[in-house]
């Protein structure tokens, strides 16, 4: 299989695993920061099982990617606590727009026509998808969500800077930072979880944030930063799909239409980009 196709599929599976968060977090009766810390601990151990001998070089891209990833996870937890979940997701996924600008400046990755079409379709799809759920919300929570979009964008850029090396170590360091940041909260309120809660926490750590991190590190090496970010927009539209299948919450007509636009954008941009790379 062509390396570009492997990279695209890795990011599709990564976004799919990320999307499990909304469902399984609902099943863990614990503080958001406690969940984030425990999830990062399990995620870090999962990454170690794949990497075994991590290469911590302390290079600028490695450290900056780790800081941006840790910042994204922590900011998003607090944004969800202070504003609505829909606001937090929608504002965070301004990240592809930031990548379109800064990846061009920092990496020389000029957006192609399929990327611009993809961005327009995704913005329209996101607007429709969250139309009924978006509210003014808490201004601080909305600001933190916007900041998480910037850190998410720069996380992807600094990961892409390591395309000739091993970027997964950045994610390992990020999980360590999140765990250490969350440790006081975990010690202050130790978990008293049911069996379902422990299973859900394990799924979050091992699969939703652990295995997905390995897939993201593999995928970002094979395609441009912007194309990678476009693919990860599958996460917010898959999230309610699992809730519908498990809890029976039916999506609205606008949500279905918006989700279809995002799927079209990701599919179109990925196919055109893969074709161009194979030709060159």
C-alpha positions, 0 to 999 in steps of 0.5 A: 500500500502506498505510504500516502494512503497509509498516512490517510488511513492512520489519521482516519482511524485516529479521528475515529478513536478520538471520537469515542471520548464523548461517549465514554467520558459520560460513563466515568463519574469523576472530575474532568481533570481527574479523567484527563490525568488518568487517561494520559497515564494509561495513554502514555503507558500504551505509547511506551508499549509501542515505542519501548525505547523512546528517543527524547532529544529535547529538540525544539520541535519535540518539546514545543509539540509536547507543550502544545499537545498538553495545552490542548488537552488541558484547555479543552477540559476546562473549556468543556467545564466553563462553556457548552460542549458544542461551543468547545468543539466548534471553536477548537476546530478553527484549527485547520484555518490556523494551520492553513496560514502558519504551516504555509509560513513555517513549513512552506506547505502551500494550501492547494485548491482541494484544501481551500474547498475542503475548508469552506465545506468543513466550515459550512458543515460545522455551522450546520452540525452545531446550529441548534447546540451553539449558544453564547456560553461562558466568555472565558470558556469560549476563549479557552476553546479558541486557545485550544484551537491554536495549540492544536494547530501548532501541535500538528505543525511541530509534529510535522517538523519531525517528519524525518524523525520520530514524533511520537515521543512528543505525545509521550511527553505531553501525556506525562505533563498532563498527568503531572498537572492533574496529579493534585486533583487525582490525589485530592479526590481519588476515584470511586468508580463502578466496573463500568467506570473503570472499563470506560476509563481504560478504553479512554486511556488505551484506545481513545488517547493511546493508540490514537496518538501512535496513529496520529504520529504515523499519519502526520509524517506522510501528508501535509499538516493541513490535510491531516487537520482536515481529516481529523475534523471527522472526530466531532461528527463521529462523536454523536454517531456513537451516542446515537448507536449506544444511547439512541440520541437521534441527530437532527436534519441539520446535523446529518447535512452538516456531517455529510458536508464534512465527510465530502470535504475530507474524502475529496481533499484526501483523494485529490491529495493522494493522487497528486502525491502519487503522480509526483 
